[in-house]
Every structure is written in structure tokens, then in C-alpha cells.
Amino acid sequence: MKPFRKILFFGFCLALCLAGIEAYARYKVTTTPARQALDRYRPDGRPHAVFLGSSLTDAGIRADRLDSLQAGNAHGFRSFNLALAGLSGSANYYLLFKNFILPRARPRYLVVEAPGVPFFPPADRFKAEGSGLRVESFRSELMEYPDFLYLAGGFPGAVESLSFWLHKHWLSYHYRLEIQARIRERFHGNQSGNGDEAAGQGPYHMAADAFARFAENTRVDLQRMEKSGDGAEAMRRKEAHLIDLAALAKAEGVRLVVLKPPCPPMDMETRMVPAFADYDRGFRALCDSLGVAYLDFSTGKSCGPYAYSDGIHLDEASARTLTACVSGALASPGAEGP
């Protein structure tokens, strides 16, 4: 009988601890960086544009400036910049558009960011937690298991399926990265040096090694692109998320636009690889075949010149310049579509 009592006591203590953690999660996590970014979307029935992307778009597009530029146009629109580091990527755009934006409204434009090597298929399979960033918790909030199967390209495995179920039904598990980050910040402060970034604000001040990391990530994609052999055709077959996003946008009467904002470390790497020009032409052809407008404002292209707050993100003056260029491009017949 004593062993049974020990097991019972241990189970009671474990249940008590889990209940305490769950209560702490519900008390502590009332909002997250991703929710703060998405809460900017408050459509009121007027024609509008929605911007999705990383911190590059968050820093580079000034929604208030875009609104003022469009105010005098016959076909003007409001704009909502929902970009934030960790919310980029075609799978995320598909989730956000299908399960967050469309249930609320039908924007005139959906503008998605594609820096570096645009929409090159990721090396890793889609996961509910992505790369383990705290902002990625929104993924499982916005999808049901069929969405997970689609994005994972089939059955993701028992472990990933269990993780998805825990995300959906156990709040403290779902927000554990957020809780851990808040505890670290409580005791050690925000050592990343980018607290403004986490709140979706600017100017950005990235860590000292950020430039090198951006360049290295682009270099890895370029190497994979060169090794793929069939370049744009491989992308056309594998990048189903972009293709399905375009099809969904067309079916809903929404104009899909791909935006490539300037990013010096990424643009520097792509210029040094001759094969990238062929890939870029193939990507433009893919966009044309899908009825997608491609706005390339990378370094050395139209618009600019640019200045940066940290060598990566546009400063306030350059953000206003880019916003004006995007405003003009969206008002052109090419972006309006047929």
C-alpha cells in the first residue's frame, strides 16, 4: 500500500505544479509580440492594404505616411503594417491570410515580403514551432490539424503531432517560450538590445553580429539554390505555399503583391552570385504567371538612396522614401491588375 501512496502523492504534487504553471501562464501572458503586431489590423470597411513580413517591412513601411499619400487618390486605401520579425515566410503568410485576415475583411492588396532569395523553398520541414522564436506561437493558434498536414507536406510524425496537440490544448506549453523570455528579462534584462523590435517599433538596433548573420543566411540559400540544378523550376514545384496563396487571393478578389525591401547584407550576397540573376528572372516569370505584382526595391534598384539605423533596417527618412515608392507602385496599372 505504501508504494501506491507514494505514487499517489507524487501524482498529486505533479498535478499541483502543473496547475500552478498553467495559472501563472494565464495570469502573465495576456499579449505577445505577435499579437501586438496583429492587433494593428482593424479594418472598417474601407479599401485597404495589408503588409506582412519581417522587421525589414516593419521598419521600412510607414502606414501613416502611406495613408496620407493615398488620401487624395481616386482609388486610395488605408494601410495596415502587420510585419514583425518571426512572422515572415510563405507558410506564415498563407496562415495569416487564410485564418486571420480573411475572416475579418477582404483587403484590396496583400503585400508580402520576400527578401534575399525570394521564396526559395526552406531546407527544413514546416513545424508548429518554426525555428523556436517566441513570436511564432501564433502558428498553432491560427491553424487546425488539416492546415498542419498541408503545410508539413503530409503526416509530420507522432512527436510533431503531439506537440501540435499540446500547443492547442495546454496554454503553458504553448506559451512556454514567452514565459521563459519574460523570466529572463525579469532577472537579466533584455540583453538582445532590440526591445523596440520586439514591440514592433523603431528605430531598430540589432546586435553587433546581425549583419554577418543576415549575410550568412542568404549565402546558405544561394548555395542551396546553385546545388538545386533546375533553379526556378524547382521553386515552381516546391513553393506551393506561394502558389496556393496567390490562388486564394485571386479567388477572394485580393491583389497579391511581393515586396523586396532593401537589406544590405542580403543584397550584397545576391549580387556576388551570377546564378541569382537567372533565379530572379525565373521568380519574376512565376509571379507573372500567377498574376502577382513583384516590387523589387532592393539595394541598387529603383527608389532610394537609403540610409539605415543599424546597417540593416531603414531609418525614418528612408522609410518615408520607400513608403512613397511603394505607394506609387501600388497605384500603377501593373499593381492594380486587370
C-alpha positions as CSV (number, residue, x, y, z in Angstrom):
1,M,0.0,0.0,0.0
2,K,2.9,2.4,0.8
3,P,4.2,2.4,-2.8
4,F,0.8,3.2,-4.1
5,R,0.6,6.1,-1.6
6,K,3.9,7.4,-2.8
7,I,2.8,7.2,-6.4
8,L,-0.5,9.0,-5.5
9,F,1.4,11.7,-3.6
10,F,3.8,12.2,-6.4
11,G,1.0,12.5,-8.9
12,F,-0.8,15.0,-6.7
13,C,2.4,17.1,-6.4
14,L,2.9,17.0,-10.2
15,A,-0.7,18.0,-10.8
16,L,-0.4,20.8,-8.4
17,C,2.8,22.1,-10.0
18,L,1.2,21.9,-13.5
19,A,-1.8,23.7,-12.3
20,G,0.4,26.4,-10.8
21,I,2.3,26.8,-14.0
22,E,-0.9,27.0,-16.0
23,A,-2.4,29.6,-13.6
24,Y,0.9,31.6,-13.9
25,A,0.7,31.4,-17.8
26,R,-2.9,32.6,-17.8
27,Y,-2.1,35.5,-15.4
28,K,1.2,36.5,-17.0
29,V,0.7,36.1,-20.8
30,T,-2.1,38.5,-21.8
31,T,-0.4,39.6,-25.0
32,T,2.7,38.6,-27.1
33,P,4.8,40.5,-29.7
34,A,2.9,38.6,-32.5
35,R,-0.5,39.6,-31.1
36,Q,0.6,43.2,-30.7
37,A,1.6,43.3,-34.3
38,L,-1.6,41.6,-35.5
39,D,-3.8,43.8,-33.3
40,R,-2.9,46.6,-35.7
41,Y,-5.4,45.1,-38.1
42,R,-8.7,46.9,-37.5
43,P,-10.5,47.2,-40.9
44,D,-13.5,49.5,-41.0
45,G,-14.9,48.5,-44.4
46,R,-12.8,50.9,-46.5
47,P,-10.5,49.6,-49.2
48,H,-7.1,48.8,-47.6
49,A,-3.7,47.2,-48.0
50,V,-2.2,44.7,-45.6
51,F,1.6,44.3,-45.3
52,L,3.1,41.0,-44.0
53,G,6.8,40.4,-43.5
54,S,9.7,40.7,-41.1
55,S,11.3,43.6,-39.3
56,L,12.5,44.9,-42.7
57,T,8.9,45.7,-43.7
58,D,8.0,46.8,-40.2
59,A,10.8,49.3,-40.3
60,G,10.5,50.2,-44.0
61,I,6.8,50.9,-44.4
62,R,5.2,53.8,-42.6
63,A,1.4,53.1,-42.6
64,D,0.5,56.7,-41.6
65,R,2.6,58.1,-44.4
66,L,1.1,55.7,-46.9
67,D,-2.4,56.7,-45.8
68,S,-1.7,60.3,-46.3
69,L,-0.3,59.7,-49.7
70,Q,-3.4,57.8,-50.8
71,A,-5.8,60.2,-49.3
72,G,-6.0,62.3,-52.4
73,N,-6.2,59.5,-54.9
74,A,-9.4,58.5,-56.6
75,H,-8.7,54.8,-55.6
76,G,-7.0,55.5,-52.3
77,F,-6.8,53.0,-49.5
78,R,-5.8,52.6,-45.9
79,S,-2.8,50.5,-44.9
80,F,-2.1,48.1,-42.1
81,N,1.6,47.1,-41.5
82,L,1.4,43.8,-39.6
83,A,5.1,42.9,-40.2
84,L,7.3,41.7,-37.4
85,A,10.5,39.6,-37.1
86,G,9.3,36.0,-37.0
87,L,6.1,36.5,-39.0
88,S,7.7,36.2,-42.4
89,G,7.8,33.3,-44.8
90,S,5.2,32.0,-47.3
91,A,3.7,29.4,-44.9
92,N,3.1,32.1,-42.3
93,Y,1.7,34.4,-45.0
94,Y,-0.7,31.6,-46.0
95,L,-1.8,31.0,-42.4
96,L,-2.3,34.7,-41.6
97,F,-4.2,35.4,-44.8
98,K,-6.4,32.4,-44.7
99,N,-7.2,32.2,-41.0
100,F,-6.6,35.7,-39.6
101,I,-7.1,38.3,-42.4
102,L,-9.9,36.9,-44.5
103,P,-12.3,36.1,-41.5
104,R,-12.1,39.9,-40.8
105,A,-12.1,41.6,-44.2
106,R,-11.1,41.4,-47.8
107,P,-8.2,43.8,-48.4
108,R,-7.6,45.4,-51.8
109,Y,-3.9,44.4,-51.6
110,L,-2.0,41.8,-49.7
111,V,1.7,42.8,-49.8
112,V,4.1,40.1,-48.6
113,E,7.9,40.5,-48.1
114,A,10.4,38.3,-50.0
115,P,14.0,39.5,-49.2
116,G,17.2,37.8,-50.1
117,V,16.5,34.8,-52.4
118,P,12.7,35.3,-52.9
119,F,10.6,32.4,-51.6
120,F,13.3,29.7,-52.1
121,P,11.9,26.5,-50.5
122,P,13.1,26.1,-47.0
123,A,15.5,23.2,-46.2
124,D,13.6,22.0,-43.2
125,R,10.0,20.7,-43.0
126,F,7.4,23.0,-41.6
127,K,7.0,22.7,-37.8
128,A,4.4,24.2,-35.5
129,E,7.2,26.0,-33.5
130,G,9.2,27.0,-36.6
131,S,12.7,28.0,-35.6
132,G,11.8,28.3,-31.9
133,L,11.2,32.1,-31.8
134,R,8.7,33.3,-29.1
135,V,6.7,35.2,-31.8
136,E,6.0,32.0,-33.7
137,S,3.4,30.9,-31.1
138,F,0.7,32.4,-33.4
139,R,1.2,29.5,-35.8
140,S,-0.8,26.9,-33.9
141,E,-3.3,29.5,-32.9
142,L,-4.2,30.1,-36.5
143,M,-4.4,26.5,-37.8
144,E,-6.2,23.3,-37.3
145,Y,-4.6,19.9,-37.8
146,P,-5.6,19.7,-41.6
147,D,-3.7,23.0,-42.0
148,F,-0.7,21.5,-40.2
149,L,-0.8,18.4,-42.5
150,Y,-0.9,20.7,-45.6
151,L,1.9,22.9,-44.5
152,A,4.1,19.9,-43.4
153,G,3.5,18.2,-46.7
154,G,1.9,15.1,-45.2
155,F,1.9,13.4,-41.8
156,P,4.6,15.2,-39.7
157,G,5.2,12.3,-37.3
158,A,3.9,11.3,-33.9
159,V,6.1,13.7,-32.0
160,E,5.2,16.7,-34.0
161,S,1.6,15.8,-33.9
162,L,1.7,15.5,-30.1
163,S,3.5,18.9,-29.9
164,F,0.7,20.4,-32.1
165,W,-2.0,18.9,-29.8
166,L,-0.2,20.3,-26.7
167,H,0.0,23.7,-28.3
168,K,-3.7,23.7,-28.9
169,H,-4.8,22.5,-25.5
170,W,-2.2,23.4,-23.0
171,L,-1.6,27.2,-22.6
172,S,1.6,27.0,-20.5
173,Y,3.1,24.6,-23.1
174,H,2.0,26.9,-25.9
175,Y,3.5,30.0,-24.4
176,R,6.5,28.4,-22.7
177,L,9.0,30.4,-24.8
178,E,7.2,33.6,-24.0
179,I,7.2,32.8,-20.3
180,Q,10.9,31.8,-20.3
181,A,11.8,35.0,-22.2
182,R,9.9,37.1,-19.6
183,I,11.6,35.4,-16.7
184,R,15.0,36.0,-18.3
185,E,14.1,39.6,-18.9
186,R,12.9,40.0,-15.4
187,F,16.2,38.8,-13.9
188,H,18.7,39.7,-16.5
189,G,17.1,42.5,-18.5
190,N,16.6,42.5,-22.3
191,Q,20.2,41.6,-23.3
192,S,19.3,41.3,-27.0
193,G,19.4,45.1,-27.3
194,N,16.3,45.1,-29.6
195,G,13.5,45.7,-27.2
196,D,12.0,48.2,-29.6
197,E,12.0,45.4,-32.3
198,A,10.0,43.1,-30.1
199,A,7.3,45.7,-29.7
200,G,7.2,46.3,-33.4
201,Q,8.6,49.8,-33.0
202,G,11.7,51.6,-34.4
203,P,14.3,52.6,-34.9
204,Y,16.0,49.2,-34.9
205,H,19.3,48.5,-33.2
206,M,20.3,45.0,-34.0
207,A,23.1,43.0,-32.3
208,A,26.7,43.5,-33.4
209,D,26.7,40.2,-35.3
210,A,23.4,40.7,-37.0
211,F,24.8,41.9,-40.3
212,A,27.0,38.8,-40.6
213,R,24.1,36.5,-39.7
214,F,21.9,38.0,-42.3
215,A,24.6,37.6,-44.9
216,E,25.4,34.1,-43.9
217,N,21.7,33.0,-44.0
218,T,21.5,34.4,-47.6
219,R,24.7,32.7,-48.5
220,V,23.3,29.4,-47.4
221,D,20.2,29.9,-49.5
222,L,22.3,30.8,-52.5
223,Q,24.4,27.7,-52.1
224,R,21.3,25.6,-52.0
225,M,19.9,27.4,-55.0
226,E,23.1,26.6,-57.0
227,K,23.1,23.0,-56.0
228,S,19.4,22.5,-56.8
229,G,20.3,22.4,-60.5
230,D,17.0,23.4,-62.0
231,G,16.6,26.7,-60.2
232,A,13.2,28.3,-60.9
233,E,11.6,25.1,-61.9
234,A,12.5,23.6,-58.5
235,M,10.9,26.6,-56.9
236,R,7.8,26.3,-59.0
237,R,7.3,22.7,-58.0
238,K,8.2,23.1,-54.3
239,E,7.0,26.6,-53.4
240,A,3.3,25.5,-53.3
241,H,2.6,27.9,-50.4
242,L,3.2,30.9,-52.6
243,I,1.2,29.4,-55.4
244,D,-1.7,28.5,-53.2
245,L,-1.6,31.9,-51.5
246,A,-1.8,33.5,-55.0
247,A,-4.8,31.3,-55.9
248,L,-6.6,32.0,-52.7
249,A,-6.0,35.8,-53.1
250,K,-7.3,35.7,-56.6
251,A,-10.4,33.7,-55.6
252,E,-11.1,36.3,-52.9
253,G,-10.6,39.3,-55.2
254,V,-7.4,40.4,-53.4
255,R,-4.4,41.6,-55.3
256,L,-1.2,39.8,-54.1
257,V,2.0,41.8,-54.2
258,V,5.5,40.6,-53.4
259,L,7.8,43.3,-51.9
260,K,11.5,43.0,-51.8
261,P,12.8,45.8,-49.4
262,P,16.4,46.9,-49.3
263,C,18.7,44.8,-47.0
264,P,22.4,45.5,-47.5
265,P,23.8,42.1,-46.2
266,M,21.3,40.1,-48.3
267,D,21.6,42.3,-51.4
268,M,25.4,42.2,-51.2
269,E,25.4,38.4,-51.3
270,T,22.9,38.0,-54.1
271,R,24.9,40.5,-56.3
272,M,28.0,38.3,-56.0
273,V,26.4,35.2,-57.3
274,P,25.8,35.3,-61.1
275,A,23.3,32.4,-61.0
276,F,21.0,34.5,-58.9
277,A,20.1,36.7,-61.9
278,D,18.7,33.6,-63.6
279,Y,16.8,32.6,-60.5
280,D,15.4,36.1,-60.1
281,R,14.2,36.1,-63.8
282,G,12.5,32.8,-63.1
283,F,10.8,34.1,-60.0
284,R,9.6,37.2,-61.9
285,A,8.2,34.8,-64.6
286,L,6.5,32.8,-61.8
287,C,4.9,35.9,-60.4
288,D,3.7,37.0,-63.8
289,S,2.1,33.6,-64.4
290,L,0.3,33.8,-61.1
291,G,-0.8,37.4,-61.6
292,V,1.3,38.6,-58.7
293,A,3.0,42.0,-58.8
294,Y,6.7,42.0,-57.9
295,L,8.1,45.2,-56.4
296,D,11.8,45.0,-56.1
297,F,13.3,47.9,-54.1
298,S,16.4,46.1,-53.1
299,T,19.7,48.0,-52.8
300,G,20.8,49.2,-56.2
301,K,17.3,49.0,-57.8
302,S,14.7,51.8,-58.2
303,C,13.9,54.1,-55.3
304,G,16.5,55.3,-52.7
305,P,19.2,56.2,-51.9
306,Y,18.8,54.6,-48.5
307,A,20.2,55.1,-45.0
308,Y,20.0,52.6,-42.2
309,S,19.6,52.8,-38.4
310,D,21.8,49.8,-37.8
311,G,23.1,48.8,-41.2
312,I,20.1,46.6,-41.9
313,H,16.9,48.4,-41.2
314,L,15.9,51.7,-42.9
315,D,16.0,54.8,-40.8
316,E,12.9,57.1,-40.5
317,A,13.7,59.3,-43.5
318,S,14.5,56.3,-45.8
319,A,11.4,54.5,-44.6
320,R,9.3,57.5,-45.8
321,T,11.1,57.4,-49.1
322,L,10.4,53.7,-49.6
323,T,6.8,54.1,-48.5
324,A,6.3,56.8,-51.1
325,C,7.8,54.5,-53.8
326,V,5.5,51.6,-52.7
327,S,2.5,53.9,-52.7
328,G,3.2,55.0,-56.3
329,A,3.8,51.4,-57.4
330,L,0.5,50.2,-55.9
331,A,-1.3,52.9,-57.7
332,S,0.2,51.9,-61.1
333,P,-1.8,49.7,-63.5
334,G,0.6,46.8,-63.0
335,A,-0.2,46.5,-59.3
336,E,-3.9,47.2,-59.8
337,G,-4.1,44.2,-62.1
338,P,-6.6,43.7,-65.0
